[in-house]
Amino acid sequence: DLLKQARADNAAKKYDDAAAAMQQATSLKQDASVLWLEYGIAQTGQKKYDDAATSLKKAVDLDTTSKKPNPEIQAAADNALGEVYASTNKIPDATAAYDAAAKLQPTNAGMFYTNETIVLSRTGQTDATIAAADKAIAADPNRPIPYYLKGQVLISKATVDPKTQKIVAPPGTADAYNKYLQLAPNGPMAPEAKSILA
């Protein structure tokens, strides 16, 4: 019941309520990896990154050593750890966590790498964002967000030609935006993509 409540609270961004429920749940059943996973997600929402990393690592450790390991729980914990590390500027750790999640659940690799692209983009990691977008696109070429975020990073590296005073975008910028528009013609970033292409 506490887990159900915490999941609903996390989904509603009521992170304090979710953390309180999971604090209670983990004290009642300390060896349940799924409880530590949800606790870590709540702590991430509270921006208590050190606590979140501890809880999420505990979820992975408990699950790895359990009689019936569940790759889904481990992958979800690694995915959440990726966000924690990216938010605290530990980019190599973040990349390793997302890679671990994708390795555990290859069918969801596109989602994990898209999450990595979003989080790295939010933290202003330009080169790491491009690398993550490329991994996301390779894993699932039908997700529009990685193309958009790749285009956004590339356009931020644009220069102005001193002779013509025209903007010179790096190679691949137009391709990224065009592919985003092809996949999501009415997507939330479509107007911006169109204006940049124009």
trRosetta pair geometry for C-beta under 8 A, 3 or more apart (Angstrom, degrees):
i j d omega theta_ij theta_ji phi_ij phi_ji
1 4 5.7 -51 -149 34 32 112
1 5 6.3 33 152 -19 64 107
2 5 5.5 -54 -147 38 32 114
2 6 6.2 32 154 -20 66 107
2 21 4.6 174 -166 178 87 96
2 22 7.0 151 149 -81 110 41
2 24 5.9 -138 -133 86 149 108
2 25 4.1 -175 104 -70 142 114
2 28 7.9 131 16 30 154 138
2 35 7.9 31 98 -127 114 108
3 6 5.7 -54 -145 37 30 110
3 7 6.3 32 155 -22 64 104
3 21 7.8 179 -68 139 23 117
3 22 7.7 72 -101 -97 57 81
3 25 6.2 117 -58 -136 74 161
3 34 6.7 26 -134 125 140 110
3 35 6.3 -94 -89 -98 106 75
3 38 6.0 154 -142 4 79 166
4 7 5.9 -54 -150 33 28 111
4 8 6.5 25 153 -15 63 106
5 8 5.9 -59 -154 37 29 109
5 9 6.2 27 151 -17 66 110
5 17 7.7 -105 153 147 100 103
5 18 7.7 -179 122 -111 73 60
5 21 4.9 -156 95 -132 115 158
6 9 5.5 -54 -142 40 33 112
6 10 6.1 36 157 -21 68 103
6 17 7.8 -171 -112 119 58 74
6 18 4.2 96 -153 -151 75 78
6 19 7.9 116 -134 -45 109 21
6 21 4.3 -156 -67 86 95 128
6 22 5.0 79 -114 -51 155 95
6 25 7.2 -83 -23 0 141 145
6 38 4.9 90 116 156 133 130
6 39 7.6 -35 -169 -73 155 53
6 42 6.3 -70 -166 -57 107 132
7 10 5.8 -51 -145 35 29 110
7 11 6.3 30 154 -19 62 107
7 18 7.7 120 -41 -129 16 115
7 38 6.3 -71 -70 -129 73 128
8 11 5.7 -56 -150 37 30 112
8 12 6.3 15 154 -7 65 112
9 12 5.8 -65 -145 47 30 102
9 14 4.1 -87 -161 76 84 103
9 15 7.2 149 142 -83 99 20
9 17 4.3 -138 -141 92 143 107
9 18 3.7 -173 96 -63 120 87
9 21 6.7 148 16 11 147 136
9 42 7.3 24 102 -109 112 114
10 13 7.5 32 -177 -79 32 27
10 14 7.6 -86 -58 57 22 64
10 15 6.7 58 -112 -100 62 64
10 18 4.6 87 -56 -111 77 162
10 38 6.8 -131 -29 -161 147 85
10 41 5.3 30 -140 120 147 119
10 42 5.7 -101 -88 -80 103 75
10 45 6.4 -167 -137 -27 78 151
13 45 6.5 -173 -144 -158 61 130
14 17 4.3 -3 141 30 111 120
14 18 6.2 129 95 -23 73 91
15 18 5.5 -55 -143 39 35 112
15 19 6.0 36 158 -22 69 106
15 42 5.0 148 -159 -163 75 69
15 43 7.7 153 -180 -68 113 14
15 45 3.2 -162 -97 106 135 121
15 46 4.7 -169 132 -55 131 75
16 19 5.8 -54 -146 36 28 110
16 20 6.4 30 154 -21 62 105
16 46 6.5 104 -75 -96 63 113
17 20 5.8 -54 -150 34 30 112
17 21 6.5 29 153 -17 64 106
18 21 5.8 -57 -151 37 31 110
18 22 6.2 21 155 -11 66 111
18 38 7.0 -123 177 162 108 95
18 41 7.5 -64 142 94 143 91
18 42 3.7 -159 107 -106 109 123
18 45 7.1 54 54 48 135 144
19 22 5.8 -61 -143 44 30 106
19 23 6.1 39 155 -29 66 103
19 39 6.7 82 -131 -150 62 68
19 42 4.0 -180 -67 136 72 129
19 43 6.0 103 -109 -68 118 65
19 45 8.0 -148 -44 63 106 104
19 46 6.0 6 -43 -32 149 140
19 48 8.0 74 -117 29 151 137
20 23 5.7 -47 -145 28 29 114
20 24 6.8 28 154 -15 60 104
21 24 5.9 -60 -159 37 31 111
21 25 6.2 27 148 -18 67 111
22 25 5.2 -51 -137 40 39 113
22 26 5.9 36 162 -18 71 104
22 35 6.0 158 -150 -178 87 79
22 36 8.0 127 180 -102 118 24
22 38 5.3 -164 -99 103 132 96
22 39 3.6 -178 146 -88 138 82
22 42 5.7 177 17 18 140 145
23 26 6.3 -54 -142 38 24 104
23 27 6.6 23 155 -18 58 109
23 39 7.0 117 -63 -129 50 117
24 27 6.0 -63 -154 35 28 109
24 28 6.6 22 152 -16 64 109
25 28 5.7 -60 -152 37 32 109
25 29 6.5 -33 170 38 69 95
25 32 7.7 -74 152 66 100 134
25 35 4.7 -149 125 -145 116 125
25 38 7.9 5 71 73 149 125
25 39 7.6 -153 66 -63 108 108
26 29 7.0 -79 -130 69 28 59
26 30 6.1 63 174 -109 68 55
26 32 7.5 -137 -112 56 61 94
26 35 5.0 169 -79 133 75 122
26 36 6.1 89 -110 -78 124 69
26 39 5.7 1 -39 -55 136 152
26 55 7.9 -86 -90 -133 161 105
27 30 7.0 15 -131 -70 21 89
29 32 4.5 32 126 -8 116 121
29 35 6.2 133 82 -11 101 157
31 62 5.9 169 -165 -148 57 123
31 66 7.9 132 164 -97 99 101
32 35 4.3 65 93 3 108 112
32 36 7.2 164 94 -9 61 84
32 62 7.4 49 106 146 8 150
33 36 5.7 -59 -154 39 40 109
33 37 6.2 47 149 -27 71 103
33 58 7.7 -169 -125 125 68 68
33 59 4.6 99 -169 -158 80 64
33 60 7.5 121 -150 -46 120 14
33 62 4.0 -174 -79 89 91 113
33 63 3.9 77 -123 -56 172 90
33 66 6.7 -96 -19 -34 127 137
33 70 7.4 179 75 43 137 110
33 73 5.2 86 116 153 122 146
33 74 8.0 -21 165 -67 147 65
33 77 7.6 -72 174 -50 104 143
34 37 5.4 -47 -149 30 35 119
34 38 6.6 31 155 -15 65 103
34 59 7.4 94 -76 -142 16 108
34 70 8.0 5 -64 61 99 148
34 73 5.7 -92 -83 -118 73 128
35 38 6.0 -56 -150 38 31 106
35 39 6.2 35 149 -22 65 108
36 39 5.3 -52 -144 37 34 117
36 40 6.2 38 155 -22 65 104
36 55 5.0 -169 -172 -175 81 77
36 56 7.2 168 142 -88 93 23
36 58 4.6 -119 -163 94 153 105
36 59 3.9 -166 95 -69 107 82
36 62 6.5 122 20 18 144 140
36 77 7.8 22 105 -109 95 127
37 40 5.9 -57 -154 34 27 111
37 41 6.7 27 150 -19 62 104
37 55 7.7 172 -79 143 15 96
37 56 6.8 66 -120 -120 53 66
37 59 4.1 110 -63 -137 73 154
37 73 5.8 -124 -51 -162 152 88
37 76 5.8 50 -165 102 135 114
37 77 5.0 -98 -112 -78 97 93
37 80 7.1 141 -162 16 77 150
38 41 5.6 -49 -150 33 35 114
38 42 6.5 37 151 -18 65 103
39 42 5.8 -56 -154 36 31 111
39 43 6.3 29 151 -17 66 108
39 55 4.6 -128 100 -161 105 145
40 43 5.6 -54 -143 39 33 111
40 44 6.3 40 153 -24 65 101
40 52 4.7 97 -160 -161 72 68
40 53 7.6 112 -142 -57 112 12
40 54 7.9 -167 -102 71 100 51
40 55 3.6 -171 -72 97 85 110
40 56 3.7 121 -154 -58 162 81
40 58 8.0 177 -56 44 120 92
40 59 6.2 -94 -4 -12 136 132
40 77 6.8 64 59 -135 154 83
40 80 5.6 108 118 127 115 144
40 81 7.8 -22 165 -68 143 71
40 84 7.7 -63 178 -53 104 140
41 44 5.6 -49 -151 30 31 114
41 45 6.7 34 149 -18 61 103
41 52 7.7 108 -60 -143 13 108
41 80 5.4 -91 -86 -124 77 143
42 45 5.6 -55 -156 35 34 114
42 46 6.5 29 148 -15 66 106
43 46 5.4 -54 -146 40 37 111
43 48 4.4 -78 -168 71 89 104
43 49 7.7 154 138 -85 97 18
43 51 4.6 -128 -160 101 144 104
43 52 3.7 -171 100 -76 110 81
43 55 5.9 132 16 18 143 142
44 47 7.5 32 178 -80 34 29
44 48 7.7 -91 -68 55 21 63
44 49 7.0 56 -117 -104 62 61
44 52 4.3 104 -62 -137 70 154
44 80 6.1 -139 -30 -172 155 99
44 83 6.0 59 -162 101 142 121
44 84 5.6 -101 -107 -77 107 90
44 87 7.6 141 -155 15 91 155
46 52 7.9 175 52 -57 90 112
47 87 7.6 -138 -132 162 77 143
48 51 4.2 -7 138 37 112 121
48 52 5.9 135 91 -28 71 91
49 52 5.4 -54 -141 37 32 115
49 53 6.3 35 159 -23 66 102
49 84 5.1 145 -152 -158 88 88
49 87 5.8 -155 -101 94 133 117
49 88 5.0 153 150 -56 158 121
50 53 5.9 -51 -150 32 30 110
50 54 6.6 30 151 -18 62 105
51 54 5.7 -56 -153 35 33 113
51 55 6.3 29 153 -16 67 107
52 55 5.8 -57 -147 39 31 109
52 56 6.0 25 158 -16 67 111
52 80 7.3 -124 172 152 110 108
52 84 5.0 -165 104 -104 121 131
53 56 5.9 -58 -141 41 27 107
53 57 6.1 27 159 -19 64 108
53 81 6.5 82 -125 -132 70 86
53 84 5.1 172 -72 144 83 150
53 85 7.5 94 -102 -63 117 73
54 57 6.1 -57 -146 37 25 108
54 58 6.4 27 153 -21 61 108
55 58 5.6 -57 -151 34 30 114
55 59 6.6 36 149 -24 64 101
56 59 5.4 -44 -151 28 36 116
56 60 6.7 35 150 -16 64 101
56 77 4.7 156 -166 -166 84 90
56 78 8.0 148 167 -69 116 26
56 80 5.3 -152 -115 94 137 113
56 81 4.7 177 128 -70 145 90
56 84 6.7 -165 17 -5 151 149
57 60 5.7 -52 -152 37 36 111
57 61 6.1 35 151 -18 68 107
57 77 7.8 151 -73 165 21 123
57 81 7.2 89 -63 -101 70 131
58 61 5.7 -54 -142 40 32 110
58 62 6.0 31 159 -18 66 108
59 62 6.1 -57 -144 38 24 108
59 63 6.2 18 159 -14 61 113
59 73 6.5 -133 168 162 105 103
59 74 7.7 175 127 -101 89 47
59 77 4.3 -169 94 -103 124 141
60 63 6.0 -64 -147 41 25 107
60 64 6.0 26 158 -24 65 111
60 74 5.4 81 -127 -133 76 80
60 77 4.8 -162 -58 106 86 145
60 78 6.8 84 -92 -58 128 79
60 81 7.7 -9 -35 -36 134 142
61 64 5.8 -55 -143 34 26 111
61 65 6.4 3 165 1 63 112
62 65 6.5 -74 -148 48 24 95
62 66 6.2 40 153 -49 64 103
63 66 5.5 -41 -145 6 32 120
63 69 5.4 90 158 -141 77 76
63 70 5.8 -84 -155 44 118 78
63 73 4.9 -170 -105 94 152 124
63 74 5.1 -155 99 -64 142 88
63 77 7.4 179 14 1 141 145
64 69 5.9 29 -123 -116 28 127
64 74 6.7 88 -64 -99 80 129
65 69 8.0 98 19 -81 15 103
66 69 5.6 143 60 -78 91 57
66 70 7.7 -7 65 -2 139 81
69 74 7.0 13 180 -32 103 130
70 73 4.3 63 90 8 110 107
70 74 6.9 165 90 -8 59 85
71 74 5.5 -58 -145 43 39 111
71 75 5.8 40 157 -23 72 107
71 104 4.4 -179 -167 178 99 99
71 105 5.9 151 138 -62 110 83
72 75 5.9 -54 -143 37 25 109
72 76 6.3 25 156 -18 62 108
72 105 6.7 73 -100 -77 54 133
73 76 5.8 -55 -147 37 29 110
73 77 6.3 29 154 -19 64 107
74 77 5.7 -57 -148 37 30 111
74 78 6.3 29 154 -18 66 106
74 100 7.9 -96 151 146 99 106
74 101 7.9 -173 123 -109 70 61
74 104 5.3 -149 95 -138 109 161
75 78 5.7 -53 -145 38 32 110
75 79 6.2 38 152 -23 64 105
75 100 7.7 -166 -115 122 58 73
75 101 4.3 98 -159 -151 72 73
75 102 7.9 122 -142 -43 108 20
75 104 4.1 -156 -73 87 97 126
75 105 4.2 15 -103 -2 168 117
75 108 6.8 100 156 67 146 134
75 112 7.3 -92 -179 -80 101 135
76 79 5.5 -50 -147 34 31 116
76 80 6.4 29 153 -16 64 105
76 101 7.5 112 -52 -132 16 114
77 80 5.8 -55 -148 39 32 109
77 81 6.2 36 150 -23 65 105
78 81 5.4 -50 -144 35 33 115
78 82 6.5 46 151 -29 62 97
78 97 4.7 -177 -173 -174 76 76
78 98 7.1 162 143 -83 97 22
78 100 4.4 -133 -145 91 150 108
78 101 3.8 -169 92 -62 116 87
78 104 6.8 140 19 11 144 136
78 112 7.9 9 102 -142 102 132
79 82 5.7 -46 -158 21 30 117
79 83 7.3 28 147 -14 59 99
79 97 7.3 171 -76 144 15 99
79 98 6.8 65 -114 -110 55 65
79 101 4.5 96 -58 -116 77 159
79 112 5.4 -112 -103 -123 103 93
79 115 6.0 43 -163 81 101 161
80 83 5.8 -51 -160 32 39 111
80 84 6.6 41 145 -20 68 103
81 84 5.4 -52 -149 36 39 114
81 85 6.2 35 155 -17 71 105
81 93 7.8 -96 151 151 101 97
81 94 7.9 -169 126 -118 69 52
81 97 4.2 -143 96 -143 104 145
82 85 6.0 -57 -147 39 28 107
82 86 6.2 25 156 -17 64 109
82 94 4.8 84 -159 -162 65 71
82 95 7.7 96 -135 -60 101 15
82 97 3.9 -164 -69 94 73 116
82 98 4.2 74 -110 -55 149 84
82 101 6.9 -70 -25 -6 130 134
82 112 7.6 115 4 -171 162 90
82 115 6.8 97 91 114 136 112
82 116 5.8 -70 169 -95 141 85
82 119 6.6 141 131 50 93 160
83 86 5.8 -56 -143 39 29 109
83 87 6.1 29 157 -20 65 110
83 94 7.6 101 -55 -135 13 106
83 115 7.1 -66 -64 163 100 111
83 119 5.1 -139 -115 -110 69 147
84 87 5.9 -61 -149 38 25 110
84 88 6.5 1 159 1 63 112
84 94 8.0 -171 69 -99 53 88
85 88 6.1 -71 -146 49 29 95
85 90 4.1 -85 -164 76 87 104
85 91 7.4 156 140 -82 101 15
85 93 4.0 -143 -145 100 144 104
85 94 3.7 -166 95 -68 112 75
85 97 5.9 156 11 1 138 138
86 89 7.7 39 -175 -76 31 23
86 90 7.5 -90 -64 58 25 63
86 91 6.7 58 -113 -105 66 59
86 94 4.0 87 -58 -120 78 154
86 116 7.5 168 -61 -146 144 62
86 119 4.2 93 87 142 160 117
86 120 5.7 -104 -141 -76 131 61
86 122 7.7 82 137 63 123 100
86 123 5.3 -162 164 -7 89 149
86 125 7.4 -105 -150 1 96 140
87 119 7.2 -74 -49 -167 77 109
87 123 6.7 -148 -100 -81 37 127
89 123 6.8 -178 -87 -179 66 134
90 93 4.0 -4 138 35 112 123
90 94 6.1 137 93 -28 71 87
91 94 5.4 -52 -143 33 33 114
91 95 6.3 34 159 -19 66 104
91 120 7.2 74 -131 -120 100 106
91 125 5.7 147 -109 -126 131 152
91 128 5.2 -105 -163 -93 129 161
92 95 5.8 -53 -148 36 32 112
92 96 6.3 33 153 -20 65 107
93 96 5.6 -55 -147 37 31 112
93 97 6.3 34 153 -23 65 105
94 97 5.8 -55 -151 33 30 111
94 98 6.6 24 155 -12 65 105
94 116 6.9 140 149 -137 99 92
94 119 7.0 -147 -169 109 136 131
94 120 7.1 151 120 -76 145 95
95 98 6.0 -57 -149 39 30 106
95 99 6.2 33 152 -20 65 108
95 116 7.0 81 -110 -155 55 134
95 128 6.9 -117 -66 -154 118 111
95 131 7.7 -5 -119 106 130 128
95 132 7.4 -128 -111 -80 89 99
96 99 5.6 -54 -146 37 31 114
96 100 6.3 35 153 -24 64 104
97 100 5.7 -51 -150 32 31 113
97 101 6.6 33 151 -20 63 103
98 101 5.6 -50 -149 34 35 114
98 102 6.4 34 153 -18 66 106
98 112 5.2 154 -161 158 82 101
98 113 6.3 110 164 -92 124 52
98 115 7.0 -170 -119 80 116 98
98 116 4.0 30 -114 -74 166 128
98 132 7.3 20 99 -129 164 109
99 102 5.8 -57 -149 38 31 110
99 103 6.3 33 152 -22 65 107
100 103 5.7 -54 -147 35 30 112
100 104 6.4 29 155 -18 64 107
101 104 5.9 -59 -151 36 29 109
101 105 6.6 -30 168 35 65 98
101 108 7.6 -72 150 98 95 111
101 112 4.4 178 104 -132 121 145
102 105 7.0 -84 -139 67 24 64
102 106 6.5 55 169 -107 67 49
102 108 7.3 -138 -117 90 56 70
102 109 3.8 66 -149 -122 101 86
102 112 4.7 -151 -67 71 83 143
102 113 6.3 38 -80 -44 137 94
102 135 7.8 -88 -71 161 170 122
102 139 6.9 -91 -145 -108 128 150
103 106 7.0 9 -141 -69 23 81
105 108 4.3 6 125 33 117 110
105 109 7.2 -174 101 -51 67 62
105 112 7.5 133 72 -34 102 132
106 109 5.3 -9 -157 -34 46 116
108 111 4.7 -45 -175 39 83 117
108 112 5.9 83 126 -24 89 98
109 112 5.7 -57 -145 39 34 109
109 113 6.0 24 161 -12 70 110
109 135 7.9 -105 164 157 103 94
109 139 3.9 -130 111 -151 107 139
109 140 7.1 162 84 -24 79 98
110 113 6.2 -61 -142 43 25 104
110 114 6.1 29 156 -23 63 109
110 136 5.9 84 -152 -162 59 69
110 139 4.2 -169 -73 112 65 104
110 140 2.5 17 -107 2 148 129
110 143 5.5 158 171 -20 115 136
111 114 5.6 -55 -146 35 28 113
111 115 6.5 33 153 -20 63 102
111 140 7.5 38 -34 11 55 153
111 143 7.8 172 -82 -92 49 151
112 115 5.7 -52 -154 33 32 113
112 116 6.5 35 147 -21 64 103
113 116 5.2 -44 -146 33 39 118
113 117 6.4 46 151 -23 65 99
113 132 5.9 179 -170 -174 79 76
113 135 4.4 -139 -143 108 139 100
113 136 3.6 -170 115 -80 107 72
113 139 5.3 134 21 21 141 142
113 140 7.9 164 54 23 115 95
113 146 7.3 15 121 -88 96 138
114 117 5.5 -49 -150 32 34 114
114 118 6.5 35 151 -19 65 103
114 136 4.6 112 -68 -142 60 136
114 140 7.6 -45 -40 59 115 121
114 143 5.3 -90 -84 149 137 155
114 145 5.5 79 -159 75 111 123
114 146 5.6 -101 -110 -51 78 100
115 118 5.7 -55 -149 35 32 111
115 119 6.2 25 157 -15 67 109
116 119 6.0 -59 -144 40 28 106
116 120 6.1 21 161 -13 66 112
116 132 4.2 -144 116 -149 106 130
116 135 7.3 -6 70 71 140 129
116 136 7.2 -167 55 -58 98 110
117 120 6.2 -61 -143 42 24 105
117 121 6.1 28 157 -23 62 111
117 129 6.0 82 -153 -157 66 71
117 132 4.2 -177 -79 116 67 112
117 133 4.7 93 -122 -75 130 67
117 136 5.3 -54 -26 -16 133 147
117 145 6.9 144 91 125 130 99
117 146 5.0 153 -14 -111 177 81
117 149 5.1 133 158 80 112 152
117 150 7.7 -48 -153 -51 130 79
118 121 5.8 -59 -149 35 25 113
118 122 6.4 27 154 -21 63 107
118 145 6.7 -13 -70 159 102 135
118 149 6.8 -127 -86 -77 50 156
119 122 5.7 -53 -151 33 31 114
119 123 6.5 15 156 -7 64 109
120 123 5.9 -63 -146 45 33 102
120 125 4.3 -73 -171 61 90 118
120 128 4.7 -128 -161 110 139 106
120 129 4.5 -173 111 -82 110 72
120 132 5.4 143 25 6 145 151
121 124 7.8 45 177 -67 30 24
121 125 7.5 -84 -69 51 24 74
121 129 4.7 94 -76 -126 71 133
121 149 4.7 -88 -78 -155 151 122
121 152 7.0 57 -149 82 126 132
121 153 6.9 -112 -116 -59 93 108
125 128 3.9 -19 143 47 121 119
125 129 5.5 145 90 -33 75 87
126 129 5.7 -58 -149 29 24 113
126 130 6.8 21 157 -17 62 102
126 153 4.9 148 -150 -156 78 109
126 156 6.5 -127 -116 82 126 131
126 157 7.1 122 -180 -56 143 108
127 130 5.8 -51 -153 32 35 110
127 131 6.5 34 150 -17 66 105
128 131 5.6 -53 -148 38 35 113
128 132 6.2 35 153 -19 67 107
129 132 5.8 -56 -146 39 30 110
129 133 6.2 33 154 -22 65 106
129 149 6.1 -118 177 151 114 110
129 150 7.3 -178 134 -94 90 52
129 153 4.9 170 91 -70 128 149
130 133 5.6 -53 -146 35 30 113
130 134 6.4 33 154 -21 63 104
130 150 5.8 89 -123 -132 66 84
130 153 5.5 -137 -60 97 89 148
130 154 7.3 97 -100 -61 117 82
131 134 5.8 -54 -152 33 30 112
131 135 6.7 29 150 -17 63 104
132 135 5.6 -53 -151 35 35 111
132 136 6.3 36 151 -20 67 106
132 146 7.6 -136 120 -130 75 106
133 136 5.6 -54 -146 37 32 113
133 137 6.2 32 155 -19 66 107
133 146 4.2 150 -146 -171 76 91
133 147 7.3 138 -172 -72 117 25
133 149 5.6 -161 -89 85 124 101
133 150 3.8 172 139 -67 162 103
133 153 7.6 -160 -9 20 145 134
133 176 7.9 20 155 -135 145 127
134 137 5.8 -53 -144 37 29 111
134 138 6.3 30 155 -19 63 107
134 150 7.4 105 -52 -104 65 135
135 138 5.8 -56 -148 37 30 111
135 139 6.2 25 155 -17 65 110
136 139 5.9 -60 -147 39 28 108
136 140 6.7 -44 175 48 64 85
136 143 6.3 -81 160 71 107 134
136 145 7.9 -63 145 85 152 89
136 146 3.9 -173 91 -84 131 150
137 140 7.5 -94 -139 71 20 47
137 141 5.5 46 -175 -107 68 65
137 143 7.6 -131 -96 57 51 93
137 146 5.2 -151 -54 110 82 139
137 147 6.8 96 -94 -67 118 76
137 150 7.6 -11 -38 -29 133 150
138 141 7.5 26 -103 -63 14 85
140 143 5.0 59 107 -13 111 109
142 183 6.4 160 -164 -130 55 125
143 146 5.8 64 98 7 105 103
143 147 8.0 166 100 -6 62 90
143 183 7.5 62 129 166 11 157
144 147 5.8 -66 -164 38 49 112
144 148 6.2 42 149 -21 81 108
144 179 7.7 -178 -131 127 68 75
144 180 5.0 92 -170 -144 92 66
144 183 3.9 -170 -83 97 97 123
144 184 3.9 21 -108 -13 174 119
144 187 5.8 -144 118 -75 157 161
145 148 5.7 -59 -148 37 35 111
145 149 6.1 26 161 -14 71 108
145 180 7.9 79 -85 -125 15 105
146 149 5.9 -58 -141 42 31 106
146 150 6.1 35 158 -22 66 107
147 150 5.8 -56 -148 36 27 112
147 151 6.4 28 154 -18 63 107
147 176 4.8 177 -172 -167 73 70
147 177 7.3 167 148 -76 97 19
147 179 4.4 -129 -143 90 151 107
147 180 4.1 -168 100 -62 114 81
147 183 6.9 129 25 23 144 132
148 151 5.7 -58 -153 37 30 112
148 152 6.3 33 150 -24 66 106
148 176 7.2 160 -82 153 16 97
148 177 7.2 68 -115 -111 56 58
148 180 4.2 98 -66 -117 79 148
148 184 7.9 -36 -48 48 125 132
148 187 7.7 -126 -62 113 144 146
148 189 5.0 84 -151 87 146 152
148 193 6.4 -83 -121 -78 94 121
149 152 5.3 -48 -145 32 35 117
149 153 6.5 34 156 -17 65 101
150 153 6.0 -55 -151 36 31 107
150 154 6.3 29 152 -17 65 109
150 172 7.5 -70 147 142 116 113
150 176 4.5 -136 92 -137 104 143
151 154 5.6 -57 -145 39 31 111
151 155 6.1 28 158 -19 68 106
151 173 5.6 97 -142 -160 73 62
151 174 8.0 96 -128 -75 111 11
151 176 3.5 -173 -64 104 88 118
151 177 4.2 117 -139 -57 158 78
151 180 6.5 -88 2 -11 141 134
151 193 6.9 54 100 -124 157 94
151 196 7.3 126 153 102 118 150
152 155 6.1 -54 -145 35 26 107
152 156 6.7 29 152 -23 59 105
153 156 5.7 -55 -156 29 34 114
153 157 7.1 24 150 -14 63 105
154 157 5.9 -64 -160 36 37 107
154 158 7.6 66 140 -52 63 81
154 169 6.5 61 137 -179 100 97
154 170 4.8 -124 -166 59 94 112
154 172 6.0 -139 -115 90 158 93
154 173 4.1 -160 117 -92 130 87
154 176 6.3 138 18 21 140 147
155 158 5.4 -10 -165 -26 50 118
155 169 5.8 -30 -109 -128 66 112
155 173 5.5 112 -66 -149 73 129
155 196 5.8 -48 -108 -162 159 135
157 170 5.2 12 91 -26 116 131
158 167 5.2 17 162 -177 134 101
158 168 6.2 163 -164 79 81 46
158 169 4.7 -36 -104 -100 109 58
158 170 6.7 -122 -85 -14 57 74
158 173 7.3 40 -75 -84 102 165
159 167 7.6 152 83 -156 31 57
159 168 5.1 -19 67 60 81 102
160 165 6.3 -5 178 -152 110 44
160 166 7.1 165 -153 82 67 25
160 167 5.9 -42 -99 -98 68 52
160 168 7.0 157 -111 11 15 85
161 164 4.5 17 95 44 127 93
161 165 6.7 -72 75 -16 76 12
161 166 5.2 5 33 54 115 76
161 167 7.9 -144 1 -77 83 4
161 168 5.3 95 -47 -36 92 118
162 165 7.6 18 -157 -71 21 55
169 173 3.9 -90 157 44 126 157
169 174 6.8 121 86 -36 144 82
170 173 5.6 113 64 -38 67 109
172 175 5.2 -60 -151 43 48 118
172 176 5.9 52 153 -28 78 103
173 176 6.0 -58 -154 31 27 110
173 177 6.7 15 156 -8 64 107
174 177 6.0 -60 -148 43 33 106
174 178 5.9 33 156 -21 69 111
174 197 6.2 97 -133 -125 82 89
175 178 5.8 -58 -143 39 26 110
175 179 6.2 25 159 -20 64 108
176 179 6.0 -58 -149 35 26 108
176 180 6.6 30 151 -21 62 104
177 180 5.5 -50 -150 32 34 115
177 181 6.4 31 153 -15 66 105
177 193 4.5 167 -160 -161 98 96
177 196 6.0 -143 -111 84 157 117
177 197 5.2 -167 115 -64 141 105
178 181 5.7 -57 -150 39 32 109
178 182 6.3 38 150 -25 66 104
178 197 6.9 106 -67 -109 76 140
179 182 5.4 -47 -145 32 34 116
179 183 6.4 23 157 -10 65 107
180 183 6.2 -68 -152 44 27 101
180 184 6.0 -39 172 43 68 101
180 187 7.0 -99 166 50 91 149
180 189 6.9 -45 161 89 139 115
180 190 7.7 -166 129 -95 100 61
180 193 5.4 -143 87 -114 127 156
181 184 7.0 -79 -121 69 22 61
181 185 5.7 54 180 -105 68 59
181 187 7.9 -135 -109 28 43 111
181 190 6.0 102 -115 -132 80 86
181 193 5.4 -169 -60 116 100 139
181 194 6.8 102 -101 -69 136 79
181 197 7.7 -38 -24 -22 147 152
182 185 7.3 12 -128 -63 13 86
183 187 7.7 25 98 -37 76 138
184 187 2.9 35 148 -42 123 128
184 189 7.6 55 100 50 133 83
184 190 6.3 -137 118 -65 86 103
185 190 6.2 65 171 -122 31 141
186 190 6.0 -72 -137 -8 15 160
187 190 4.8 130 56 -40 70 97
189 192 5.1 -55 -168 46 73 113
189 193 5.6 78 132 -29 87 102
190 193 5.6 -56 -142 37 31 112
190 194 6.2 31 160 -21 67 106
191 194 5.8 -56 -149 35 29 111
191 195 6.4 24 156 -17 65 107
192 195 5.9 -57 -147 37 31 107
192 196 6.3 29 156 -18 66 107
193 196 6.0 -59 -150 37 28 109
193 197 6.3 27 154 -18 65 108
194 197 5.8 -58 -148 38 30 110
194 198 6.3 31 154 -21 65 106
195 198 5.6 -50 -146 35 33 113
